[in-house]
Amino acid sequence: MRCASIDLGTNTALLLIADVRKEIDDVLDIARITRLGEGVKKNGYLLPQAMDRALTVLKEYGSLIEAHHVDRVFCVGTSALREAQNGPAFLDRVERECGIKIEIITGEDEAYYTYLSVREGNLSGENLFSVVDIGGGSTEIISGSRDRLIDYRSVPVGTVKLTEMFIHHDPASKEEIDALRDHLRALLSDISDHGQGILIGTGGTVTNLAVINLGLDGFEKETVHGSRLSLSGLTALIDEMESLTNMQRSRMKGMERGREDLIVQGAILLEELMVRFGFSSCIADTRGVRYGVILHRCLCAG
C-alpha cells in the first residue's frame, strides 16, 4: 500500500509518500516553508498571503500524490490551525481547491505521533529517551520508552511565535534576546522529569542546525539523521549567528532558505531546554509527525 502523509505546521509543510508493508519505505520526502502561522499570535487569524503560500504548496503536493498513485492520504494541521479563528474556513478552502482534507490534531496527538516516529526509528539505542520537537508555533517535550509514551508537555512557543513576540531588529538587540531567554526560562521552570536517557530532536530547527554543524552545503537526510550536536557546539553556533543580519545568515553554508530569520530563536530554545534538563548533546531525527501518522494509521503501531 502506498500512503501519503502531510504535516502542515506553523512554518513548514512536509510531505512523505511511502510504501507501507511491514515498515515504511520512503518514496518521496520533501519540505516547503510556508509560514502559515505568520501573524496568528498577534491577530488571531491566518493572513491572506500566508494562506495563499500554503495553498500553493498543497496544490503541488496534491499533484505529486496523484502522480505517485497514492492509495491513502493523511493531512494533519498543528499549532497555527488550532489557534486561528479562520482555521475552519481555510480547511474548507483547501478541500475545495486541493482535494485534501486536513485534520487538526491536538498537542497530545502531535506528541504521540512524534514519539511513535522516534521509537520506531530506534536512534536512542536505550530504553528511555527524551524528545524535543521544535515547531513554528509550539514545542513538544516528550519522555518515552520502548514500551510507551511516559509523559509530554506542549509548550506554546516555537520559532515563528518567538520571533514575532520578541525580535524587532535585524540583528536582534541584546535586550530582545535577554527577554526571549527570560520568557523561555519561565516557561520551562515548571516542567520536571524530562531529562531521561538521550535527547533526540526533530523538526526543521534541529535538522538545519545539524546541517550547519556538519558543514554540509544542504540537507542530506542520510547524513543528518542520527548526527549529534553537542551543547557546547550549539552555544558556539548561537554566538556565531546572533550578531549576523538575516541576509548574512542566509549566506551561511547549509542555511535553509527562509529559515535565516528564525534559526537563532530556535537554537536558543533548544539550548535553554538542554541546559534546563541537563542534556550535553542532542541527536537529530529527520522523521517526525508525518511518519508517526502513517505508523499509527497504517501499521497500527501503538
Secondary structure, DSSP 8 states (H G I E B T S, - for coil): -EEEEEEE-SSEEEEEEEEESSSEEEEEEEEEE--TTTTHHHHSS--HHHHHHHHHHHHHHHHHHHHTT-SEEEEEE-HHHHH-TTHHHHHHHHHHHH----EE--HHHHHHHHHHHHHHHT-S-SSEEEEEEE-SS-EEEEEEESS-EEEEEEES--HHHHHHHH--SSS--HHHHHHHHHHHHHHHHT--S---SEEEEESHHHHHHHHHHHT-SS--HHHHTT-EEEHHHHHHHHHHHHTS-HHHHHTSTT--TT-TTTHHHHHHHHHHHHHHHT-SEEEE-S--HHHHHHHHHHS---
